[in-house]
Amino acid sequence: MPPSVSVVIPMFNEEEYVSRTLEAVRGALHRAGIEHEVILVDDASTDRTAELAQAAAAADAPVRVIHNPRNLTLGGSLREGFAATATALVIYTDADLPLDFDEVPRAIRLLAVHEGDL
């Protein structure tokens, strides 16, 4: 069985991606039967990102939101997100999903089978 995974997604003014990103990430991991949590880090967005992320978290227990009180940029947002994870395996992705998230469960299984470190 693959390990549980935390997915950290930093967001700054990403209102158009919140739902689409969560759907892709959660769908891929759910289809693969991988227990997971998703941590959205709102980096003091000035659009509706925080509101949409909070609504998604309220509707879906494995989703949590961290709200940075001021913009910490990518590095600061990642530190906040990583500090909030509850699993040993952590994946980071940008909100615009620069990778095909359907490939991630395969990589997770390979890590588990080969007892790899990354």
C-alpha positions in Angstrom: 0.0 0.0 0.0 1.4 3.4 -0.9 2.2 5.8 1.9 0.1 8.8 2.9 1.0 12.0 1.2 0.7 15.7 1.9 0.4 18.0 -1.1 1.4 21.6 -0.5 0.1 24.2 -3.0 1.2 27.8 -2.6 -1.3 30.3 -4.1 -1.1 34.0 -4.8 -4.0 35.5 -6.8 -4.9 32.1 -8.2 -8.7 32.3 -7.9 -9.1 30.8 -11.4 -7.1 27.7 -10.4 -8.4 26.8 -6.9 -11.2 24.5 -7.9 -9.5 23.1 -11.0 -6.2 22.3 -9.1 -8.0 20.7 -6.1 -10.1 18.6 -8.5 -7.0 17.3 -10.4 -4.9 16.6 -7.3 -7.6 15.0 -5.2 -9.0 13.1 -8.1 -5.6 11.6 -9.1 -4.8 10.5 -5.5 -8.4 9.3 -4.8 -8.4 7.2 -8.0 -5.1 5.6 -6.9 -6.4 4.9 -3.4 -3.7 7.1 -1.8 -4.6 8.6 1.6 -3.7 12.3 1.5 -4.1 15.8 2.7 -3.9 19.0 0.6 -2.6 22.2 2.1 -3.4 25.3 0.3 -1.2 28.3 1.3 -2.8 31.6 0.4 0.0 34.1 0.2 -2.0 37.2 1.1 -3.9 37.2 -2.2 -5.8 40.3 -3.2 -8.4 38.4 -5.3 -10.8 35.7 -4.2 -8.2 33.0 -3.7 -8.5 33.0 0.1 -12.3 32.9 0.0 -12.4 30.1 -2.6 -9.7 28.0 -0.8 -11.5 28.4 2.5 -14.8 27.3 1.0 -13.1 24.2 -0.5 -11.6 23.3 2.8 -14.9 23.7 4.6 -16.5 21.3 2.1 -13.6 18.7 2.0 -11.9 17.5 5.2 -8.5 16.5 3.7 -8.1 20.1 2.5 -6.6 22.7 4.8 -5.8 26.4 4.2 -3.0 28.5 5.7 -3.5 32.2 5.3 -0.3 34.2 5.3 -1.0 37.6 6.9 1.4 39.2 4.4 3.0 38.1 1.2 5.9 35.8 2.0 6.7 34.9 -1.6 7.2 31.3 -2.8 9.9 30.4 -0.3 8.0 31.6 2.7 4.8 30.0 1.6 6.5 26.7 1.0 8.0 26.8 4.5 4.6 27.5 6.0 3.0 24.7 4.1 5.7 22.1 4.8 5.6 23.0 8.5 1.9 22.2 8.5 2.1 18.7 6.9 1.2 15.6 8.8 2.9 12.9 6.6 6.4 11.8 5.9 5.9 12.2 2.1 5.3 15.7 0.9 4.8 16.9 -2.6 4.8 20.5 -3.8 3.1 21.8 -6.9 2.2 25.1 -8.3 -1.5 26.0 -8.6 -1.3 25.9 -12.4 -0.2 22.2 -12.2 2.9 22.3 -14.4 2.9 18.4 -14.3 0.3 15.8 -15.1 -0.8 14.9 -11.5 -2.1 11.5 -12.7 1.5 10.5 -12.9 2.2 11.3 -9.3 0.5 8.1 -7.8 2.8 6.0 -10.0 5.9 7.8 -8.6 4.6 7.4 -5.0 4.1 3.6 -5.6 7.6 3.4 -7.0 9.1 5.1 -4.0 7.2 2.7 -1.7 8.1 -0.4 -3.6 11.8 0.5 -4.0 12.0 2.0 -0.5 13.5 5.1 -2.1 14.3 8.4 -0.7 13.8 11.6 -2.5 
